[in-house]
Amino acid sequence: MDFSSNEDEKHTANMCFMEIKSDNEVLSSNDESDLSYNELYNAFESLYDEFKKLGHKYSSLEKSHASLLVEKDALEKKT
């Protein structure tokens, strides 16, 4: 059995993993697209306002759809 080569492979794999982890940390700390809390909060508020507007529009369209279905059923009964 060759335990030493198996241990060497594990050690090499761990070293590679540590190196990748180190590179990712450097990339994330140098990332200039990080937004501040206020910028994120403002973006969230804007999206939430848009969500509420679309929710009201959806409710209105749902009522119109129900009304049109009733009208359609009434027209079908007449014919």
Order of alpha helices (4+ residues) and beta strands (2+ residues): alpha-alpha
